[in-house]
């Protein structure tokens, strides 16, 4: 899948002017675009079409984009989501990431930046360049990680649900066990967006990974080094490869 016509973007925003402007601009960038004004329209579009990425406003007339994001993740949907929000507080943006959003963009914004974010998220959702050259199967503790299938299972062969961004981050750590990686390095390795030094997206993703691993029976295998970054501390073994 490329970022061209076959990439179908669903824009959910109750502001008619913003919705139409985004629709026209994204179409001019060679995306296929569908528009929705509320959650009802969003659900209908998702049910009737193959959507590759959703651009979703937070404040909607019939509910919250945050709640929709959380509901999709609860349903094990891996649909990439970029949240649009007029909320400027860090806690609100972090909440969006905790609910499973892949990225966020504050209003007002430059449409060119939105397109850049869309393409970055789509690259992460696809087999990134890192994943394409790595077909190995990793094992740590009782967990097994298949890079081609992009799945992780515990000792009971139960699959752990990770978003695309979470899997890419875990993969970056597993392929460099014991190495201290800064937030900037992790953003580069996972195809993340350019960010400022105070951005918390990596921290939020790391917290989600830790929680999911812990809930599946893992001890803490990711060490936080103050002012340094993160380090995968468990022994990692390559147990095979996938074609």
C-alpha positions as CSV (number, residue, x, y, z in Angstrom):
1,X,0.0,0.0,0.0
2,X,1.4,3.4,-1.0
3,X,0.3,6.8,0.3
4,X,-1.5,7.5,-3.0
5,X,-5.0,6.9,-4.3
6,X,-5.6,3.6,-2.5
7,X,-5.0,5.3,0.9
8,X,-8.5,6.1,2.0
9,X,-8.7,8.9,4.6
10,X,-11.8,9.5,6.7
11,X,-12.2,13.0,8.0
12,X,-14.5,13.4,11.0
13,X,-15.2,17.0,11.9
14,X,-18.5,18.8,12.7
15,X,-17.3,22.1,11.2
16,X,-18.5,22.1,7.6
17,X,-15.9,24.6,6.4
18,X,-13.0,22.7,8.0
19,X,-14.4,19.4,6.8
20,X,-14.7,20.5,3.2
21,X,-11.4,22.3,3.1
22,X,-9.6,19.2,4.4
23,X,-11.4,17.0,2.0
24,X,-10.4,19.1,-1.0
25,X,-6.8,19.5,0.2
26,X,-6.3,15.8,0.9
27,X,-7.8,14.9,-2.4
28,X,-5.3,17.3,-4.1
29,X,-2.5,15.3,-2.4
30,X,-3.7,12.1,-4.1
31,X,-5.6,10.6,-1.2
32,X,-9.1,9.1,-1.5
33,X,-11.2,11.0,1.0
34,X,-14.5,10.4,2.8
35,X,-16.1,12.9,5.1
36,X,-18.3,12.6,8.2
37,X,-19.9,15.2,10.4
38,X,-20.6,13.1,13.5
39,X,-20.0,9.8,15.1
40,X,-23.0,8.2,13.4
41,X,-21.6,9.1,10.0
42,X,-18.1,7.9,11.1
43,X,-19.4,4.5,12.1
44,X,-21.3,4.1,8.8
45,X,-18.2,5.0,6.8
46,X,-16.0,2.6,8.7
47,X,-18.6,-0.2,8.3
48,X,-19.1,0.3,4.6
49,X,-15.6,1.1,3.3
50,X,-12.0,0.1,3.8
51,X,-10.5,3.1,5.7
52,X,-6.7,3.4,6.0
53,X,-6.6,6.3,8.4
54,X,-9.0,8.5,10.3
55,X,-8.5,12.2,11.0
56,X,-10.9,12.8,14.0
57,X,-12.0,15.9,15.8
58,X,-12.3,15.5,19.6
59,X,-15.4,17.6,20.2
60,X,-18.4,16.3,18.3
61,X,-22.1,16.9,18.4
62,X,-23.0,13.3,19.4
63,X,-20.1,12.4,21.5
64,X,-16.3,12.6,21.9
65,X,-13.6,11.6,19.5
66,X,-11.6,10.4,22.5
67,X,-14.4,8.0,23.4
68,X,-14.6,6.7,19.9
69,X,-10.9,6.2,19.8
70,X,-11.0,4.2,23.1
71,X,-14.0,2.1,21.8
72,X,-12.2,1.2,18.6
73,X,-9.1,0.1,20.5
74,X,-11.4,-1.9,22.9
75,X,-12.7,-3.7,19.7
76,X,-9.1,-4.5,18.8
77,X,-9.3,-2.1,15.8
78,X,-5.9,-1.1,14.5
79,X,-7.3,1.7,12.4
80,X,-4.7,4.5,12.5
81,X,-6.1,7.7,14.1
82,X,-4.9,11.3,14.2
83,X,-6.8,13.5,16.6
84,X,-7.6,17.1,15.9
85,X,-8.1,19.1,19.1
86,X,-8.4,22.7,20.1
87,X,-7.4,21.6,23.6
88,X,-3.9,22.8,24.3
89,X,-3.1,21.3,27.7
90,X,-0.5,18.4,27.7
91,X,-2.9,16.3,29.8
92,X,-5.5,16.4,27.1
93,X,-3.1,15.5,24.3
94,X,-1.6,12.7,26.4
95,X,-5.1,11.4,27.2
96,X,-5.7,11.0,23.4
97,X,-2.5,8.9,23.1
98,X,-3.5,6.8,26.1
99,X,-6.8,6.1,24.4
100,X,-5.0,4.7,21.4
101,X,-4.5,7.6,19.0
102,X,-1.4,7.4,16.8
103,X,-0.9,11.1,16.7
104,X,-2.6,14.4,17.4
105,X,-2.6,17.9,15.9
106,X,-3.8,21.1,17.7
107,X,-6.1,23.6,16.0
108,X,-5.4,25.8,14.2
109,X,-3.0,23.8,12.0
110,X,-1.3,23.9,8.6
111,X,-2.9,21.4,6.2
112,X,0.6,20.6,4.9
113,X,1.6,19.5,8.4
114,X,-1.5,17.3,8.6
115,X,-0.5,15.6,5.4
116,X,3.0,15.0,6.7
117,X,1.6,13.4,9.9
118,X,-0.8,11.2,7.8
119,X,2.1,10.0,5.7
120,X,4.2,9.3,8.7
121,X,1.5,7.3,10.5
122,X,0.7,5.3,7.3
123,X,4.4,4.5,7.0
124,X,4.4,3.2,10.6
125,X,1.2,1.2,9.9
126,X,2.7,-0.4,6.9
127,X,5.8,-2.6,7.1
128,X,8.3,0.2,7.8
129,X,11.8,0.0,6.4
130,X,13.0,-1.4,9.7
131,X,10.4,-4.2,9.6
132,X,11.0,-4.9,5.9
133,X,14.6,-5.8,6.5
134,X,13.9,-7.7,9.8
135,X,12.0,-11.0,9.4
136,X,13.3,-12.4,12.7
137,X,11.2,-13.9,15.5
138,X,12.3,-12.6,18.9
139,X,11.8,-14.2,22.2
140,X,12.2,-12.7,25.7
141,X,11.0,-14.3,28.9
142,X,7.9,-16.3,27.8
143,X,7.0,-13.8,25.0
144,X,7.4,-14.3,21.3
145,X,7.4,-11.4,18.8
146,X,6.9,-12.1,15.1
147,X,8.1,-9.1,13.1
148,X,6.5,-9.9,9.7
149,X,3.1,-10.8,11.1
150,X,3.5,-7.9,13.6
151,X,2.2,-10.0,16.5
152,X,3.3,-10.8,20.1
153,X,2.1,-13.7,22.2
154,X,2.7,-14.7,25.8
155,X,3.6,-18.1,27.2
156,X,0.0,-19.2,26.9
157,X,0.0,-18.3,23.2
158,X,-2.4,-15.5,23.9
159,X,-1.9,-12.5,21.5
160,X,-1.3,-9.1,23.0
161,X,-3.1,-6.3,21.3
162,X,-0.6,-3.5,20.3
163,X,-1.2,-0.6,18.1
164,X,1.1,0.0,15.2
165,X,3.0,2.7,17.0
166,X,3.4,0.5,20.1
167,X,4.6,-2.5,18.1
168,X,7.2,-0.3,16.3
169,X,8.5,1.0,19.6
170,X,8.8,-2.4,21.1
171,X,10.5,-3.7,17.9
172,X,13.0,-0.9,18.1
173,X,13.9,-1.9,21.7
174,X,14.0,-5.7,21.0
175,X,16.3,-5.2,18.0
176,X,18.7,-3.3,20.3
177,X,18.6,-5.1,23.6
178,X,20.6,-3.6,26.4
179,X,21.2,-0.4,24.5
180,X,20.1,2.9,26.0
181,X,17.9,4.7,23.4
182,X,17.0,8.4,23.8
183,X,13.5,9.6,23.0
184,X,14.9,11.3,19.8
185,X,16.5,8.0,18.7
186,X,13.2,6.1,19.3
187,X,11.3,8.7,17.3
188,X,13.7,8.3,14.4
189,X,13.7,4.5,14.6
190,X,9.9,4.3,14.6
191,X,9.3,6.9,11.9
192,X,7.8,9.3,14.4
193,X,7.1,12.9,13.7
194,X,9.4,15.8,14.4
195,X,8.7,16.9,17.9
196,X,9.9,19.3,20.6
197,X,12.0,18.1,23.6
198,X,9.0,18.3,25.9
199,X,6.8,16.0,23.8
200,X,5.4,13.1,25.9
201,X,4.3,10.7,23.1
202,X,7.2,8.3,23.5
203,X,6.6,8.2,27.3
204,X,2.9,7.5,26.9
205,X,3.5,4.8,24.3
206,X,6.1,3.2,26.6
207,X,3.6,3.3,29.5
208,X,1.0,1.5,27.4
209,X,3.5,-1.2,26.3
210,X,4.6,-1.8,29.9
211,X,1.0,-2.0,31.1
212,X,0.0,-4.5,28.4
213,X,3.1,-6.7,29.0
214,X,2.5,-6.6,32.7
215,X,-1.2,-7.5,32.3
216,X,0.0,-10.5,30.2
217,X,2.3,-11.8,32.9
218,X,5.6,-10.0,32.2
219,X,7.8,-8.4,34.8
220,X,9.1,-5.0,34.0
221,X,11.6,-5.4,31.2
222,X,11.9,-1.8,30.1
223,X,14.1,0.5,32.2
224,X,13.7,4.2,32.3
225,X,17.0,6.1,32.6
226,X,16.4,9.6,33.8
227,X,17.5,12.2,31.2
228,X,18.7,9.3,29.1
229,X,15.9,7.4,27.6
230,X,14.8,3.7,27.7
231,X,16.6,0.4,27.8
232,X,15.3,-3.1,27.2
233,X,16.8,-5.1,30.1
234,X,15.6,-8.7,29.5
235,X,17.7,-11.2,27.5
236,X,16.5,-11.3,23.9
237,X,16.9,-14.4,21.7
238,X,16.3,-14.7,18.0
239,X,14.5,-18.0,17.6
240,X,13.7,-18.1,13.9
241,X,12.8,-16.1,10.8
242,X,9.7,-15.7,8.7
243,X,9.6,-15.6,4.9
